Amino acid sequence: MGDSKRRKETLGEKYGQEPYVLPWLPIKKSQAQQFMNWSTKGAWIGIGVLVVYWVTVRFIGPAFGWWHVN
């Protein structure tokens, strides 16, 4: 008997279904991977916004006289 047939008999109804990250957490592994991709992309967007804000405050603002303190 082949390995896949043994696995199918052992797993029963769960054969071919995607596994959960943790048995007690109803999140599948592909959903966890999608969340990681989404949150990584969001973090890079946040870093980009922070850099643009910093450049504006540090260089562009003083060049136009904004935020000038005597």
N, C-alpha and C positions, 0 to 999 in steps of 0.2 A: 504494500500500500504506500502511496506517495505521501510526502510530507504535507502537501496542501489538503489532501483528503483527511489525514489525521487531525490537522488543525481545524478543519471544518467540523468534524465530529466532536472535537473537544469544545469549541466555542459555541456550537449550536446556532441559536438565533443571532448572536453577536458577530457571526462571521461576515466579513466584508463591510462592517460598519466602522465608521471613523472613531478612534478612541478619544476619550476625554482627557484633559490635562491632568485632572485629579478625579478620583472616583466620586467624590462628594460634591464636585463643582461642575455644574452643567455647561461647561465651555469646552468645545472641541478644539483639537490642536490647530486646525486651519483657522478657526476664529481667533485663537490666540496669536497666530502669525499675522493675520490681518491687522489686529490691534497694534502689534509691534511695528508694523510698517507704517500705519497711520500716525502713531505717536512719534515715531522717529522723524517723519516728514514734518509734523507739527513743531517739533523741537527745532529743526533747522530753519523753519519759517520764523519762529520766535527769535532765534539768534540773528537772523538777517534783519528783522525789524529793530532789534536792539542796536545793531551796528549802525543802521541808518539813523536812528534817533541820536546815538552818540556823536556821529559825524555832524549832524545838524546842530546839536548843542555846542560841540567843541569848536567847529570851524566856520560853518555857515552863519550861525547866530551872531557871533562876535564880528564877523565881517560886515553885517548889516546894522550893527549896533544894538541888537537885542540882548537882553539879560545883562545890560551894562550896569555895573555897580560902581559908584564913585567912592 
